[in-house]
Amino acid sequence: MKIDLIKNYETCKFGVAVYKRLSRDNFEFVYYNPWGRKIDGLDNDEVVIGRKLQDVFPNIFEFGLVEILEKVYQTGKTEIFPNKEYVVNEFKSLYRTNRVQKINNDLVVALYTDQKDIFQYLMKVEEENLVLSKALDYISHKLRGDLTTSLGVLELFDTVNVPTNEKETLLKVVKKNLENIDAKIHCLVRILSEHK
């Protein structure tokens, strides 16, 4: 990618930022397209060109992009920096995937997309997995005991001649276990329903 082609990114729907390397891990903006400014939450009036990356985005070192910029600058090899959260402040985060490549001796470009929807989806999947894990744990610990006891009693009836009075007592145990299982299933359904 050549620097003169960068202007073609003025109207694209992904962010494009070109940085000049000043020294190790120290980059300044030389180009920043309008869509990049928009998804990064910067006004078009805010002066960015000529400013250091860490002055515009103070948490950029924690994000890890500077390390990738430096690596690409040193090696000349394109790098993909996937699905990463940049914390703007305690109320706002940006979610990005960056493709970084060197375009000449001292310039690197980052082409990036907003990954907010993907992060929200992944967070929801993680939350649902946690609920499912709790449900499976509940089934394992709360239902299995009553079910195993009841099955053991019924198997006993098949293998041993159990006196009638003992059968009645054991059938009451089975009935109580089945009632417990029914109540626990209702509880499990409620747990799963609350997290839809």
C-alpha positions in Angstrom: 0.0 0.0 0.0 1.5 3.4 -1.0 0.9 6.6 0.9 -0.7 8.3 -2.2 -3.4 5.6 -2.1 -4.4 6.5 1.4 -6.7 9.3 0.3 -8.9 6.6 -1.3 -10.0 5.7 2.2 -11.7 9.0 2.9 -15.2 7.6 2.4 -14.8 3.9 3.4 -16.7 2.4 6.3 -13.7 1.2 8.3 -11.0 3.2 10.2 -7.7 4.1 8.6 -4.9 5.7 10.6 -1.4 6.2 9.3 1.4 6.7 11.8 4.9 8.0 11.5 7.5 6.3 13.7 9.4 9.0 15.7 11.4 6.6 17.9 10.9 3.2 19.5 7.2 2.8 20.6 6.6 6.4 19.7 4.2 7.2 16.8 2.4 10.2 15.6 -0.7 10.6 13.4 -0.1 11.6 9.7 -3.5 10.5 8.5 -6.8 9.7 10.1 -9.9 9.0 8.0 -13.4 10.4 8.9 -14.9 7.0 9.6 -12.1 6.2 12.0 -12.6 9.4 13.8 -16.4 8.7 14.0 -16.1 5.1 15.4 -13.3 6.3 17.8 -15.6 9.1 19.1 -13.4 12.0 18.0 -14.8 15.2 16.5 -13.8 16.1 13.0 -12.6 19.5 14.4 -10.2 17.9 16.9 -6.6 18.3 15.7 -5.0 14.8 15.5 -2.5 15.0 12.7 0.9 15.7 14.1 0.0 14.5 17.6 1.4 11.5 19.3 -0.8 8.4 19.4 -0.5 8.2 23.2 -1.6 11.8 23.5 -4.8 11.1 21.6 -5.4 7.7 23.2 -3.8 7.7 26.7 -4.5 4.0 27.3 -3.0 2.8 24.0 -0.1 1.0 25.6 -2.5 -1.2 27.6 -4.4 -1.9 24.5 -1.3 -3.3 22.8 -1.4 -1.5 19.5 1.9 0.3 19.9 3.6 -3.0 20.3 2.1 -4.2 17.1 3.0 -1.0 15.3 6.6 -1.4 16.4 6.7 -5.0 15.4 5.4 -4.3 11.9 7.8 -1.3 11.6 10.7 -3.5 12.5 9.8 -6.6 10.5 7.9 -5.1 7.6 5.4 -8.0 8.0 1.7 -7.3 8.1 0.0 -8.3 11.4 -3.6 -8.8 12.4 -4.5 -7.6 15.9 -7.9 -9.3 16.5 -10.8 -8.5 18.7 -9.4 -6.3 21.4 -11.0 -3.9 23.9 -9.6 -0.4 24.3 -10.8 1.2 27.5 -11.4 4.9 27.0 -12.6 5.5 30.5 -14.7 3.7 33.2 -17.9 4.3 31.1 -16.7 3.7 27.6 -14.8 1.1 25.7 -14.0 0.6 22.0 -13.7 -2.8 20.4 -11.4 -3.2 17.5 -9.7 -5.6 15.1 -6.7 -4.0 13.4 -4.7 -4.9 10.3 -1.3 -3.2 10.5 1.2 -2.9 7.7 4.2 -0.9 6.8 3.8 1.4 3.8 7.2 3.0 3.5 10.4 3.5 5.5 8.9 5.3 8.5 5.1 4.9 8.1 2.7 2.2 9.2 -1.0 2.0 8.6 -3.7 0.5 10.7 -7.0 -0.5 9.0 -9.5 -1.3 11.7 -13.2 -2.2 12.2 -15.6 -1.6 15.0 -16.2 -5.0 16.8 -18.7 -3.8 19.4 -21.5 -6.1 18.2 -19.2 -9.1 18.1 -17.9 -8.3 21.7 -21.5 -8.0 22.9 -22.4 -11.3 21.3 -19.4 -13.0 22.8 -20.3 -11.6 26.2 -23.8 -12.9 25.9 -22.6 -16.3 24.9 -20.2 -16.3 27.9 -23.1 -15.3 30.2 -25.3 -18.1 28.7 -22.6 -20.6 29.1 -22.3 -19.7 32.8 -26.1 -20.2 33.3 -25.9 -23.5 31.5 -23.0 -24.6 33.6 -24.9 -23.7 36.8 -27.9 -25.6 35.4 -25.8 -28.7 34.7 -24.2 -28.5 38.2 -27.7 -28.2 39.7 -28.8 -31.3 37.8 -25.7 -33.2 38.8 -26.0 -32.4 42.5 -29.7 -31.9 43.2 -31.4 -34.4 40.9 -29.0 -37.3 40.6 -29.2 -38.4 44.3 -33.0 -38.7 44.3 -33.1 -40.4 40.9 -30.3 -42.9 41.9 -32.1 -43.8 45.2 -35.4 -44.3 43.4 -33.9 -46.5 40.7 -32.1 -48.5 43.3 -35.4 -49.2 45.1 -37.1 -50.3 41.9 -34.1 -52.6 41.0 -34.4 -54.1 44.5 -38.0 -55.0 43.8 -36.8 -56.9 40.7 -34.0 -58.8 42.3 -35.3 -59.5 45.9 -38.5 -60.7 47.3 -39.4 -57.7 49.5 -42.1 -58.1 52.1 -45.3 -56.0 51.5 -44.9 -53.7 54.5 -41.3 -52.8 53.4 -42.5 -52.3 49.8 -45.0 -49.7 51.0 -42.3 -47.9 52.9 -39.9 -48.0 50.0 -42.6 -46.8 47.6 -43.2 -43.8 49.8 -39.5 -43.1 49.5 -39.7 -43.3 45.7 -42.8 -41.1 45.7 -41.0 -38.5 47.9 -38.0 -38.6 45.6 -40.1 -38.1 42.5 -41.8 -35.2 44.2 -38.4 -33.7 45.0 -37.3 -34.3 41.4 -40.4 -32.5 40.2 -39.8 -29.5 42.5 -36.2 -29.3 41.5 -37.1 -29.4 37.8 -39.4 -26.5 38.3 -36.6 -24.7 40.1 -34.2 -25.4 37.2 -36.8 -24.2 34.7 -37.1 -20.9 36.7 -33.3 -20.5 36.8 -33.0 -21.0 33.1 -36.0 -18.7 32.4 -34.6 -15.8 34.4 -31.5 -15.7 32.1 -33.2 -15.6 28.7 
